[in-house]
């Protein structure tokens, strides 16, 4: 996923893709692909293959919407045939997908705290990387485990 204007996003995407390869998880979009179109086509192909997936997890909202359309075009029913987890999916739009979401309020609060601390003369930032736990927001696109 080539996003030269956003090195943080590029690094996140590289880490996500490398982990998938390490774990033997098929990728829905090769590096440099158009995310929406690539996810749509590759998920369609996966859903029409002999060994169909039972779940899809997408690394970004653009992938998510493309992959969702690919499943629909393949005649796959979510969540009956396939569980689906998107990323930062907008709760006010269709499809109403289960989503892994970044804690935007916590990130914004930390950013404001850091900006305020810069006003104190002589204070330096010791930590440069901050981690925030994502939240899984269940919205009905994952099949219940029996």
Secondary structure, DSSP 8 states (H G I E B T S, - for coil): ---TT-HHHHHHHHHHHHHHHHTT---SS-TTS-HHHHHHHHHHHHHHSSS--SEEE-SSHHHHHHHHHHHHHTT--BTTTBEEEEES--TTSSS--EEEE--HHHHHHHHHHHHHHTTSTT------------EEE--S-S----
